[in-house]
């Protein structure tokens, strides 16, 4: 049970790292800027981490109360939700810079040649 829990934790860390990179990348994209591609980050990424941690704690007799795995999941979901908000907040200046560049390019294109 411990080995399966550790495998789940490693898998969860890999999923969270790769999905975190996608969320960071999308947070800087002017056309998406979040939404559906990033909403699953705080919902699904904590699941293998919570299951793995719960299995490891249970295998070593360290599960303090019923629903301990759900408490771990809820805590991780809050952390991942905060990261989702933070990445979106940090990506805002880049999105605004890209939007300003597009507006400047469009205004140059619409000006008549003198």
C-alpha positions as CSV (number, residue, x, y, z in Angstrom):
1,X,0.0,0.0,0.0
2,X,2.9,2.3,0.7
3,X,4.5,1.7,-2.7
4,X,1.2,2.5,-4.5
5,X,0.8,5.6,-2.4
6,X,4.3,6.8,-3.3
7,X,3.6,6.1,-7.0
8,X,0.4,8.1,-6.8
9,X,2.3,11.0,-5.2
10,X,5.0,11.0,-7.8
11,X,2.4,10.8,-10.6
12,X,0.4,13.6,-8.9
13,X,3.6,15.8,-8.7
14,X,4.3,15.2,-12.4
15,X,0.8,16.0,-13.4
16,X,0.7,19.1,-11.2
17,X,4.1,20.3,-12.6
18,X,3.1,19.9,-16.2
19,X,-0.4,21.3,-15.7
20,X,1.1,24.2,-13.7
21,X,3.3,25.0,-16.7
22,X,0.2,25.0,-19.0
23,X,-1.6,27.3,-16.6
24,X,1.4,29.6,-16.4
25,X,1.6,29.7,-20.2
26,X,-2.1,30.3,-20.7
27,X,-2.1,33.0,-18.1
28,X,0.2,35.0,-20.4
29,X,-1.8,34.3,-23.6
30,X,-3.9,37.3,-24.7
31,X,-6.5,35.2,-26.5
32,X,-7.3,32.7,-23.7
33,X,-6.1,34.2,-20.4
34,X,-7.4,31.4,-18.4
35,X,-10.8,29.8,-18.5
36,X,-11.6,26.1,-19.3
37,X,-8.0,25.0,-20.0
38,X,-6.9,26.1,-16.5
39,X,-10.0,25.4,-14.4
40,X,-9.2,21.7,-13.9
41,X,-5.9,22.7,-12.3
42,X,-7.3,23.1,-8.7
43,X,-10.0,20.4,-9.3
44,X,-8.2,17.4,-10.7
45,X,-4.5,17.9,-9.9
46,X,-4.9,17.4,-6.1
47,X,-6.7,14.0,-6.5
48,X,-3.6,11.7,-7.0
49,X,-1.7,13.7,-4.4
50,X,-4.4,13.4,-1.8
51,X,-5.0,9.7,-2.6
52,X,-1.3,8.9,-2.4
53,X,-0.7,10.8,0.8
54,X,-3.8,9.2,2.4
55,X,-2.6,5.7,1.4
56,X,0.9,6.4,2.8
57,X,-0.5,7.7,6.1
58,X,-3.0,4.8,6.4
59,X,-0.2,2.3,5.7
60,X,1.8,3.7,8.6
61,X,-1.1,4.1,10.9
62,X,-1.1,7.9,10.7
63,X,-4.6,8.6,9.5
64,X,-5.9,10.7,12.4
65,X,-9.6,10.8,11.5
66,X,-12.2,9.6,9.0
67,X,-12.1,11.8,5.9
68,X,-8.5,12.7,6.3
69,X,-7.9,12.1,2.6
70,X,-10.7,14.6,1.7
71,X,-9.2,17.1,4.1
72,X,-5.8,16.8,2.3
73,X,-7.7,17.2,-1.1
74,X,-9.5,20.3,0.1
75,X,-6.3,21.9,1.4
76,X,-4.5,21.1,-1.9
77,X,-7.4,22.4,-3.9
78,X,-7.2,25.7,-2.0
79,X,-3.4,25.9,-2.7
80,X,-3.9,25.0,-6.4
81,X,-6.7,27.6,-6.6
82,X,-4.5,30.2,-5.2
83,X,-1.8,29.3,-7.7
84,X,-4.3,29.6,-10.5
85,X,-5.3,33.1,-9.3
86,X,-1.6,34.1,-8.8
87,X,-0.6,33.0,-12.3
88,X,-3.5,34.9,-13.8
89,X,-2.6,38.0,-11.8
90,X,1.1,37.8,-12.7
91,X,0.2,37.2,-16.4
92,X,-2.0,40.3,-16.6
93,X,0.8,42.8,-17.5
94,X,2.0,40.5,-20.3
95,X,-1.6,40.2,-21.7
96,X,-2.0,44.0,-21.5
97,X,1.4,44.5,-23.3
98,X,0.4,42.2,-26.1
99,X,-3.0,43.9,-26.4
100,X,-1.4,47.3,-26.6
101,X,1.0,46.1,-29.3
102,X,-1.9,44.7,-31.3
103,X,-3.8,48.0,-31.0
104,X,-0.7,50.0,-32.1
105,X,-0.2,47.7,-35.1
106,X,-3.9,48.1,-36.0
107,X,-3.8,51.9,-35.7
108,X,-0.6,52.0,-37.9
109,X,-2.4,49.9,-40.5
110,X,-5.5,52.1,-40.6
111,X,-3.6,55.4,-40.9
112,X,-3.6,56.8,-44.5
113,X,-0.1,57.1,-46.1
114,X,0.8,60.8,-46.5
